[in-house]
Amino acid sequence: MRVNKKYSCLPAEEKGIHIINIRAIEDIGYDQHESTLLNSLSKNPDADCKYGLYFRDGKRKVDYILVYHYKKSSAGKTLARRAQQNDASVRSSKQDQPLPGKGVQLEMGDSEPHVDYHEDDKRFRREEYEGNLVEAGLELERDEDTKIHGIGFVKIHAPWNVLCREAEFLKLKMPTKKMYQINQTHGLLKKINSVIQKITEPIQPKVAEHKPQMVKRLSYPFSREKQHLFDLSDKDSFFDSKTRSTIVYEILKRTTCTKAKYSMGITSLLANGVYSAAYPLHDGDYEGENVEPNDRKLLCEEWASYGVFYKYQPIDLVRKYFGEKIGLYFAWLGVYTQMLIPASIVGIIVFLYGCATVDENIPSMEMCDQRNNITMCPLCDKTCSYWKMSSACATARASHLFDNPATVFFSVFMALWAATFMEHWKRKQMRLNYRWDLTGFEEEEEAVKDHPRAEYEAKVLEKSLRKEHKHKETDKEKLTWKDRFPAYLTNFVGIIFMVGLTFAIVFGVIIYRISTAAALAISSTPSGRSSVRVTVTATAVIINLVVIIILDEVYGCIARWLTQIEVPKTDKNFEERLIFKAFLLKFVNAYTPIFYVAFFKGRFVGRPGDYVYIFHSFRMEECAPGGCLMELCIQLSIIMLGKQLIQNNLFEIGIPKMKKFIRYLKLKRRRSLDHEEHMKKKQRYEVDYNLEPFAGLTPEYMEMIIQFGFVTLFVASFPLAPLFALLNNIIEIRLDAKKFVTELRRPVAVRAKDIGIWYNILRGIGKLAVIINAFVISFTSDFIPRLVYLYMYSENGTMHGFVNHTLSSFNVSDFQAGTAPNDPLDLGYEVQICRYKDYREPPWSENKYDISKDFWAVLAARLAFVIVFQNLVMFMSEFVDWIIPDIPKDISQQIHKEKVLMVEVFMREEQGKLQMLETWKDKDKRKGENCNNHSPSLSRSRSGSLSSCHSYPLDV
């Protein structure tokens, strides 16, 4: 990276700058009784600096923290103390500490202690980097006298001139003095809005930022030349803590350490262990007595509490504290949760309709009728016996709860719901962009995207060194596809292997189901034989759930590793590639067992006497007499609820608590080594250092995207999915909020105007959901066979006889050798003809047991329904997309109004300048005329005098 001259480093001795203020009085040579006396006589310095929120002077605010590890040498400490006790002049400079490795090493030169060259290298790099930060205008203060043994902190403050410079460089939009009235509704809409506000007042958070605004300040990219446009009456609060930390972080990324021909920014220094952490501070404590009011405390009370689960989120305050990117995530999560309310209500109605009509369902009544006396063929060879269809009565009645005409309507409704949700979010996003002054953000976004990652720079440097171009600047080198080809190949092979592993595990569970079903069928107890299907299904789904949860964590780590070896150039490229890989692997992992039950189970089973076997010993599974939809519902519900309960909630609560407890044990062990450090009150940066570092929003989005797939992809089989998602999200919002406010270090605020690649993934899932639900209704449920029977084969226009129509006949004399039941008289009578579910020719036909014409009629109807349903729903979704504008009309009017007002402001400014220029011209003209009247000798140079007079104000 090319470094600007003003950030280039100089030897520390030539700079002669003392940039670090010391806290540790003991380390500069005071005896214990002297330091105790000073502490007793002086005012508590920690209270003056609000326990780490300010520098030691209590005036300069801490905007950022750098953390590093150091090793204290007891021998060096003793020698330094003796030397400084003999030198009284050192005591006079007790407020400043030079950069590490200067004063102490010179005084210890004779003793020649053991030198740790690795630690010295880190220390030298820190010295140079911090010196460059000072040259960039930042102010630093070091603290090594902390309760955390061996940890040093560098506090960073950005003065006003630096904030102005960087705000102009980053094109930050700041509020100007100009205020304008926001367009308000009139007439009936105004009355409706006022009624809605009164009704929803109890569920509104008690936050100033959440109140409806009547006026808005005009915003404009900050410029030092146009400071008169901005309201600078309170410079301390003009740039809030989020903006200050963002500005400092940009300087940290831009400033480099170039010793040993190695260019390093803050990300590289963190990766190489020169610094162990870098983070902005939280605003203060969120709990306890006598805690000063701050945004963090307010967020904890009005947002990160389970007691306010019924309230709206204070999104504007979240954005003010955490930045636009995190604010957009929680805004999207809130919109998604709100949209689940109507979907849950409709799902409950559909489920209740199934419950209400279960006793009127003719096919299930025929299956439960004992008088029909339908004898079914054995489900396996030899060990299985004949059975009565009425024994599957409970399964048939339960299947009707989810397999009824209302589920078709619900599938169409959810497809339109998904399209409406996407449009509603786009409109909400535009409102937030207007409110947060993010309109016209593309230019700034491009500047952020072009910043190379530390790993990319290191790889480029390694490439240049490998080519032995030592005098060639690394900026001229770049990674080509040839350099990345091994990584691309590894990615391709790795993803194929992981997908194959998922399929293999699902196949293993299938083998388990088949073998367990066969083992239980052999059981001599009647109760064991009656509960075979329930036992096998329940245990197999639990195994699937455990495997999915484990592989989810494994695939997340593998996706990150595969992305890292690709070495993407920018953070945005890295995030997008990571999201793609993680989503692909987790999607396959979560939905493969469900796809198997929905589309493959029971399709390739064969017929009695000629069943299909795997490895010549395991017979392929078939669906229950009521169909596979009930089993699909069980599979979907257990996996969805299990993932939400265990992975999304228990893991999110338990793992941070466990990590916090481990860190507490480590700190407790360190404190036992130094009782004095234990007795001191922790500073703000020490408390924040013990929090968990922020790992990005990808895991948060990912779990919600997978849940969105459960809600939309197979909703035809589980109408209650939106309800369970709604209940989970109500907890999830407060759980994530509590994690961000209380358990994570404060992340660096990142500006963003949308949710990025996640929006495209959501749209893709919405399109895929239409296709999958069409196939579920056509091939998994009995909806199409019922329609075909009702309109083609029914004699009286009712569903009477439908069950008999779907069953084929088999003559027991056609069993192949070794496949007949061992106990043919198990039912108490000899069976001549048994029935099985399929569309095949009867045994008395010429082409017995071949596929019948009814099968092809039903298949044609199924395919026709898929085409009609898919195109109709897609058209309706596109119509919803077209009819709802992306930008609300009032917001587009406000944006236009802002542009007009901004033009007026600058036109007035230009008119003021022109009037001032005209005034100066008039003054110069009058002055020239006076000169001519009093001094005729100057008349010869009149024109020159006037021209020079006129040129003066133009130059100014």
Secondary structure, 3 states (H helix, E strand, C coil): CCCCHHHCCCCHHHHCCCCEECCCCHHHCCCHHHHHHHHHHCCCHHHHCCCCCECCCCCCECCEEEEEECCCCHHHHHHHHHHHHCCHHHHCCCCEECCCCCHHHHHCCCCCCCCCHHHHHHHHHHHHHHHHHHHCCCEEEEECCCCCCCEEEEEEECCHHHHHHHHHHHCCEEEEEEEEECCCCCCHHHHHHHHHHHHHHHHCCCCHHHCCCCEEEEEEECCHHHHHHECCCCHHHHCCHHHHHHHHHHHHHHCCECHHHCCECHHHHHHCCCCCEEECCCCCCCCCCCCCCCHHHHHHHHCCCHHHCCCCCCHHHHHHHHCHHHHHHHHHHHHHHHHHHHHHHHHHHHHHHHHHCHHHCHHHHHHHCHHHCCEECCCCCCCCCCEEHHHHHHHHHHHHCCCCHHHHHHHHHHHHHHHHHHHHHHHHHHHHHHHCCCCCCHHHHHHHHCCECHHHHHHHHHHHHHCCCCCCCHHHCCCCHHHHHHHHHHHHHHHHHHHHHHHHHHHHHHHHHHHHHHHHHHCCCHHHHHCHHHHHHHHHHHHHHHHHHHHHHHHHHHHHHHHHHHCCCEHHHHHHHHHHHHHHHHHHHHHHHHHHHHHCCCCCCEECCEECEECCCEECCCCCCCCCHHHHHHHHHHHHHHHHHHHHHHHHHHHHHHHHHHHHHHHHHHHCCCHHHHHCCCCHHHHHHCCECCCCCHHHHHHHHHHHHHHHCCCCCCCCHHHHHHHHHHHHHHHHHHHHHHHECCCCCCCCCCCCHHHHHHHHHHHHHHHHHHHHHHHHCCHHHHHHHHHHHCCCCCCCCHHHHHEEEEEHHHCCCCCCCCCCCCCCCCCCEEEEECCECCCCCCCCCCECHHHHHHHHHHHHHHHHHHHHHHHHHHHHHHHCCCCCHHHHHHHHHHHHHHHHHHHHHHHHHHHHHHHHHHHHHHHHHHHHHHCHHHHHHHHHHHHHHHHHHHHC
